[in-house]
């Protein structure tokens, strides 16, 4: 935050061999992630992860491969109710079943 006061809401820093862009403040981050989403959608290219994962996986992928996997993951989560009120009801229902199961074990342990 001290650097943002001196250099503004968008500045870059060098972390090892990697140059990083830092965004500070709600309005700046919203502008980057909502209004300029395509410019900020790319994942960083990290050579060691590229060597190990060959560019696959949601966490270590980049470029078009990452976009396709991200789109698939988000659509699948939405199909299961993520971001909707219905998922909360399902979680509460599953918790009730789990609590009853725990209570049945506790009742069977009582002498």
Backbone bond lengths (Angstrom), bond angles and torsions (degrees), N, CA, C in turn:
res aa  C-N    CA-C-N  psi(-1)  N-CA   C-N-CA  omega(-1)  CA-C   N-CA-C  phi
1 X - - - 1.454 - - 1.529 110.41 -
2 X 1.337 115.61 -34.15 1.465 118.07 179.81 1.529 110.22 -66.21
3 X 1.342 117.27 -38.88 1.462 120.04 178.06 1.527 111.20 -65.38
4 X 1.336 117.79 -36.43 1.464 120.24 179.83 1.526 110.84 -67.57
5 X 1.318 117.61 -31.02 1.463 120.06 176.85 1.526 110.47 -67.22
6 X 1.337 115.64 -33.20 1.459 119.92 -178.59 1.527 111.98 -84.59
7 X 1.374 117.67 -41.19 1.462 121.20 -172.23 1.528 114.75 -107.75
8 X 1.331 117.63 -8.23 1.463 120.02 -179.91 1.515 111.60 102.70
9 X 1.339 116.89 -179.66 1.462 120.56 -173.99 1.526 114.65 -74.42
10 X 1.338 118.41 -16.02 1.466 122.08 178.44 1.518 108.56 -128.55
11 X 1.326 116.65 120.55 1.460 121.09 177.93 1.523 108.33 -151.83
12 X 1.314 116.45 167.12 1.467 119.96 179.68 1.523 109.50 -119.28
13 X 1.339 114.14 150.97 1.460 120.97 175.51 1.519 108.28 -134.23
14 X 1.299 116.02 155.34 1.462 122.24 178.08 1.522 108.31 -99.87
15 X 1.348 116.81 120.52 1.469 122.14 177.18 1.525 107.20 -117.98
16 X 1.329 115.30 97.56 1.459 119.38 -175.03 1.513 108.63 67.34
17 X 1.330 115.85 -128.72 1.461 120.29 179.03 1.521 111.68 -87.84
18 X 1.311 117.58 -3.20 1.466 122.33 -173.94 1.525 111.11 -102.96
19 X 1.318 116.42 131.82 1.456 121.39 174.54 1.522 107.78 -94.31
20 X 1.335 117.30 129.01 1.462 122.62 -177.01 1.523 109.93 -115.86
21 X 1.318 115.88 142.78 1.457 122.27 172.84 1.521 107.07 -100.50
22 X 1.316 116.92 130.23 1.460 122.49 -178.04 1.527 108.57 -111.17
23 X 1.328 115.28 129.39 1.461 121.57 175.87 1.514 107.62 -113.35
24 X 1.319 117.78 130.13 1.467 120.75 179.06 1.521 109.63 -126.03
25 X 1.305 114.93 144.92 1.457 120.67 178.01 1.510 112.43 95.26
26 X 1.315 114.86 143.41 1.464 121.97 -177.31 1.524 112.27 -57.61
27 X 1.320 117.87 -49.16 1.468 121.77 -176.67 1.523 111.72 -62.71
28 X 1.333 117.53 -40.08 1.455 121.72 -179.68 1.518 111.09 -66.90
29 X 1.326 116.66 -45.26 1.459 120.69 179.70 1.530 110.44 -66.07
30 X 1.325 116.92 -41.38 1.470 120.46 177.84 1.523 110.70 -61.92
31 X 1.301 117.47 -44.15 1.464 121.70 178.01 1.517 110.53 -58.64
32 X 1.334 116.79 -43.71 1.462 120.71 -178.06 1.521 111.92 -69.12
33 X 1.324 117.93 -45.58 1.459 121.05 -172.44 1.528 114.08 -85.98
34 X 1.329 117.78 -23.34 1.458 120.08 -178.77 1.524 111.07 -103.28
35 X 1.321 116.57 -56.75 1.462 120.05 -174.72 1.526 113.76 -81.00
36 X 1.319 117.80 -28.06 1.466 122.17 -179.72 1.532 110.79 -118.05
37 X 1.321 116.75 37.47 1.469 121.89 -171.91 1.523 113.00 -56.69
38 X 1.332 118.40 -40.58 1.467 120.40 -178.00 1.522 112.07 -63.98
39 X 1.317 116.96 -37.43 1.461 120.54 -179.24 1.524 111.96 -70.04
40 X 1.330 117.09 -28.14 1.459 121.22 -176.59 1.528 112.64 -107.35
41 X 1.319 118.09 9.59 1.461 121.46 -175.55 1.522 113.30 -82.63
42 X 1.290 119.16 -18.91 1.465 122.02 -175.56 1.518 112.12 -71.99
43 X 1.321 115.54 141.43 1.462 122.21 175.64 1.532 108.63 -87.97
44 X 1.325 117.63 153.05 1.465 119.21 178.95 1.527 111.35 -70.90
45 X 1.312 116.01 149.05 1.458 122.06 175.22 1.528 107.46 -92.26
46 X 1.326 117.15 112.85 1.459 122.18 -179.02 1.526 107.27 -115.47
47 X 1.319 117.99 112.42 1.471 121.56 -171.64 1.529 114.97 -54.08
48 X 1.326 119.17 -42.00 1.468 120.22 -177.23 1.530 110.78 -64.67
49 X 1.346 117.65 -39.39 1.459 120.63 178.17 1.526 110.83 -70.97
50 X 1.327 116.72 -33.82 1.468 120.44 176.83 1.528 109.90 -64.12
51 X 1.313 116.65 -39.38 1.466 121.50 179.09 1.526 111.18 -65.18
52 X 1.326 116.65 -42.85 1.463 121.20 -176.03 1.532 111.51 -77.90
53 X 1.328 117.56 -48.96 1.466 121.89 -171.66 1.526 114.00 -96.22
54 X 1.304 118.28 -9.76 1.470 123.01 179.77 1.536 112.57 58.36
55 X 1.334 116.53 27.83 1.457 120.53 176.85 1.507 114.91 83.21
56 X 1.339 118.59 7.91 1.459 121.55 -179.09 1.515 111.33 -103.15
57 X 1.332 115.95 163.78 1.456 121.81 179.73 1.514 110.64 96.89
58 X 1.312 116.61 155.54 1.466 120.28 -178.30 1.517 110.86 -73.35
59 X 1.313 117.29 -37.61 1.460 120.98 -175.14 1.523 112.13 -74.71
60 X 1.332 118.13 -42.76 1.457 120.81 -171.51 1.523 114.50 -104.53
61 X 1.314 118.12 -2.39 1.461 120.72 -179.91 1.525 110.07 -74.62
62 X 1.316 115.14 164.39 1.464 120.53 175.85 1.519 108.39 -151.87
63 X 1.311 115.81 168.81 1.457 120.26 178.65 1.517 112.81 69.98
64 X 1.319 115.62 -150.63 1.464 121.54 -176.90 1.528 111.77 -63.90
65 X 1.323 117.23 -35.83 1.464 121.70 178.28 1.533 110.00 -58.33
66 X 1.329 117.24 -45.26 1.459 121.40 178.90 1.530 111.02 -64.29
67 X 1.326 117.69 -42.14 1.465 120.69 -179.69 1.534 111.47 -61.33
68 X 1.336 116.24 -43.31 1.465 120.50 179.90 1.522 110.45 -64.09
69 X 1.324 117.62 -46.19 1.463 120.73 -179.63 1.524 111.57 -66.36
70 X 1.311 117.65 -38.47 1.465 121.37 178.04 1.519 110.10 -63.87
71 X 1.334 116.36 -46.20 1.462 120.75 178.96 1.524 110.82 -59.67
72 X 1.340 117.01 -42.73 1.465 121.33 178.71 1.523 110.92 -63.56
73 X 1.336 117.06 -46.26 1.466 120.90 -178.89 1.529 111.04 -62.13
74 X 1.320 117.38 -44.31 1.463 120.49 -179.64 1.523 111.88 -66.43
75 X 1.332 117.52 -41.86 1.466 119.07 179.55 1.521 110.76 -66.90
76 X 1.327 117.86 -36.84 1.462 120.93 177.63 1.517 110.87 -65.85
77 X 1.322 117.17 -43.86 1.465 120.24 177.60 1.521 110.95 -62.64
78 X 1.329 117.39 -39.13 1.459 120.17 177.91 1.522 110.82 -65.15
79 X 1.342 116.71 -38.31 1.466 120.54 177.59 1.524 111.15 -60.76
80 X 1.321 116.53 -32.63 1.460 120.56 178.82 1.528 112.59 -86.28
81 X 1.330 117.45 2.66 1.456 120.65 173.81 1.512 115.53 102.68
82 X 1.324 118.99 5.29 1.457 121.06 -179.94 1.528 109.69 -62.28
83 X 1.311 115.76 132.11 1.455 120.81 -179.93 1.514 113.16 87.48
84 X 1.316 116.71 3.32 1.463 121.02 179.22 1.518 108.88 -119.34
85 X 1.278 116.00 158.23 1.465 122.27 -179.77 1.527 111.28 -64.20
86 X 1.314 117.71 -30.22 1.464 121.94 -175.73 1.527 112.01 -60.48
87 X 1.330 117.60 -33.41 1.470 119.20 -178.11 1.522 110.68 -66.15
88 X 1.322 117.19 -34.15 1.469 120.02 177.92 1.527 110.21 -62.71
89 X 1.324 116.59 -42.49 1.465 120.66 178.18 1.525 111.28 -62.16
90 X 1.318 116.49 -40.44 1.470 120.26 178.97 1.524 111.54 -66.04
91 X 1.323 116.60 -39.72 1.471 120.47 179.12 1.526 109.96 -65.31
92 X 1.329 117.30 -43.93 1.462 121.24 178.88 1.525 110.19 -62.18
93 X 1.327 116.99 -41.61 1.466 121.02 178.51 1.524 111.07 -62.37
94 X 1.325 116.77 -44.88 1.468 120.63 178.67 1.530 111.12 -64.62
95 X 1.332 117.04 -37.18 1.469 120.50 177.17 1.525 111.02 -63.80
96 X 1.317 116.66 -39.80 1.471 120.13 177.07 1.524 111.03 -60.24
97 X 1.341 116.82 -44.72 1.464 120.43 177.74 1.529 111.24 -61.73
98 X 1.330 116.07 -41.59 1.463 120.73 -179.67 1.528 111.09 -65.43
99 X 1.320 117.55 -42.05 1.467 121.76 178.65 1.522 110.40 -62.60
100 X 1.329 116.62 -43.79 1.472 120.36 178.11 1.529 110.89 -61.70
101 X 1.323 116.16 -39.06 1.466 119.96 178.33 1.528 110.43 -64.52
102 X 1.333 117.77 -44.06 1.470 121.17 177.06 1.532 110.86 -61.64
103 X 1.314 116.02 -43.22 1.464 119.90 -179.96 1.523 111.68 -64.30
104 X 1.324 118.21 -33.82 1.466 120.52 178.83 1.541 110.36 -67.12
105 X 1.319 117.32 -34.92 1.470 120.27 177.13 1.528 109.88 -69.45
106 X 1.334 116.45 -41.31 1.465 120.69 179.82 1.520 110.51 -63.40
107 X 1.330 117.24 -41.23 1.466 120.93 -179.97 1.519 111.06 -66.10
108 X 1.333 118.13 -33.83 1.468 120.48 -178.98 1.519 111.71 -76.40
109 X 1.321 118.91 -17.00 1.455 123.09 -179.24 1.526 112.46 -87.64
110 X 1.321 118.70 -14.93 1.460 123.06 -177.04 1.535 108.53 -75.35
111 X 1.391 118.68 128.01 1.466 120.98 -178.40 1.517 113.26 -73.33
